[in-house]
Amino acid sequence: MIRPQHVRDLLHHPQVLAAFLALALGVLALVAGCAPKPPVLLQEPGTAETAWSRFQERFLQDCPPEDVSLRASVNYSSPDRHSRFIISMWGRTDFPIRLDVQAGVGAMLAHWREDQDEWLGYIPSTQEAFIADTVKEGARITGLFMPMRLNTLSQMLLGCWQAIIPTHYERVEIVGNTLEYSLLTESSSLILALAPSGQPVSLRNPEPEGWTVRIEQWEDNVSYQPRRISLHQEDQSAVIRIQRLESLTTPWLDKDLQLDIPPGTTIWTMSL
């Protein structure tokens, strides 16, 4: 057994002490070499303005209203529930928009319709319909999850952020490998995280009960359209994987965007 006195005696020997110091310095150098270093690009002058300019050039161009069609899978998670859905969404990016929620086994779970003024949801299994001010409230009422309005979601998926993000930011901070821009909109504050290339990484509402959207994967290296995104709000999350997204040249007919409620349906009005 090596006792403390033995160690003190060894350290009084010049050669042993020199070897010990060399070993200690080597360990410190190794630890310093393994420590994460901030990317050089984020330290260059003007990086924040460069990234913002690239984002504006690619994602903040004027986007005329479009007729779209989407199909995607959704993995939903909460403390007491894990589910997989298929969603079909179609309509106009300036409203109205229809959305159907289907179980992985094929059963239809819900029909949604949102326009500028209200959200309507129908649950076939219980023959109940719900009316709310927006899809965010309606989804919560029906036990589902959608932290943003359907037109905002469709515009983001199309790579058209002009209707979501203001043209100017309030301030910017470097966080890890991203630049976080604080923004003010008419209805709330937002924080947009960009890569130095100007490509969005995440968007979040930092207010109480706020939400976060993360771009997990892009369609390809040059596309402005996400292929997989995740939505988070408090203890709920949903990962959306885009299977098909199309901008249509033939517009939807008004009847295609209606949601007809069957006779005998119980209707609940949740709007204020």
CORBEL-V628672 format. One record per backbone hydrogen bond with DSSP energy under -1.0 kcal/mol. CO is the residue of the C=O (numbers start at 1). NH is the residue of the N-H. Records with the same first field share a line. If there is no record, write none. Layout:
CO: NH / NH
This chain:
3: 7
4: 8
5: 9
6: 10
7: 11
10: 13
13: 17
14: 18
15: 19
16: 20
17: 21
18: 22
19: 23
20: 24
21: 25
22: 26
23: 27
24: 28
25: 29
26: 30
27: 31
28: 32
29: 33
30: 34
31: 35
40: 43
41: 44
44: 47
46: 50
47: 51
48: 52
49: 53
50: 54
51: 55
52: 56
53: 57
54: 58
55: 59
56: 60
59: 161
66: 93
67: 248
68: 91
69: 246
70: 89
71: 243 / 244
72: 87
73: 241
74: 85
75: 239
76: 83
77: 237
78: 81
81: 78
83: 76
84: 104
85: 74
86: 102
87: 72
88: 100
89: 70
90: 98
91: 68
92: 95
96: 92
97: 114
98: 90
99: 112
100: 88
101: 109 / 110
102: 86
103: 106
107: 103
110: 101
111: 122
112: 99
113: 120
114: 97
118: 115
119: 132
120: 113
121: 130
122: 111
123: 127 / 128
127: 266
128: 123
129: 268
130: 121
131: 270
132: 119
134: 138
135: 139
136: 140
137: 141
138: 142
139: 144
140: 143
149: 153
150: 154
151: 155
152: 156
153: 157
154: 158
155: 160
156: 159
161: 164 / 165
171: 182
173: 180
175: 178
178: 175
179: 194
180: 173
181: 192
182: 170
183: 190
188: 185
190: 183
191: 204
192: 181
193: 201 / 202
194: 179
195: 198
199: 195
201: 215
202: 193
203: 213
204: 191
207: 210
211: 205
212: 232
213: 203
214: 230
217: 227 / 228
225: 219
227: 242
228: 216 / 217
229: 240
230: 214
231: 238
232: 212
233: 236
236: 233
237: 77
238: 231
239: 75
240: 229
241: 73
244: 71
246: 69
254: 257
262: 265
266: 129
268: 131
